Amino acid sequence: MYGSAGTYQQTANDEIVLLPMMETKTAVENMESILDVEGINGVYIGPSDLGFSYGLVPKLDRDEPEILKIYEKIVKECGKRGLYPGIHCSGADGALRAINMGFKLVTLSNESGLMMTYAKMQVAQTRRTQAAKREGKARIANSEWEMANGE
C-alpha cells in the first residue's frame, strides 16, 4: 500500500495502469497515434465529453450512430495492439452493451456519484424522520387539546 513501509515502491510501476482519455474529436482524429504511445495499457472513453465535443447533448449511454462507430473503431484498434478499451456507463443496460461491443473496462459510477447518491439518501431519511416527529408532536398536541376540551 502506498505510504506504508513495505514493497510498494518496488512493485508500483508493475501495478499502475496507464489509460489516456478519449474525450474529444481531436483525440479521435489522433486515435492511432495515441494508441501507439509506448507504455499505455489502453484508453478510456468519457462518453459525455466525447459526445459534447461532437456537438451532442452530454450524456453517458450514447446511441448516436456516429459515436457508436467511434466506439467500434476504438475497440478494434485496441484489439490490434493488445490494449484495453474502457468506457463509463450510467447503468446496467449501457454497461452490457459496452461489454458486448468488446470493451474490457466498464465502469458504472464514480466516487462523486456514489457520495451524491448516499447524501441524497441521508437527506431523504432525515426529512422523513423530522416529518414523523412533527406528526407525532401534532398527534400529542391534538390529544391534549381533545382531553382539555372534553372530547
Buried (B, 14 or more C-beta within 10 A) or exposed (E): EEEEEEEEEEEEEEEEEEBBBBBBEEBBEEBEEBBEEEEBBBBBBBBBBBBBBBEBEEBBBBEEEEBEEBBEBBBEBBEEEEBBBBBBBBEEEBBEBBBEBBBBBBEBEEEEEEEEEEEEEEEEEEEEEEEEEEEEEEEEEEEEEEEEEEE
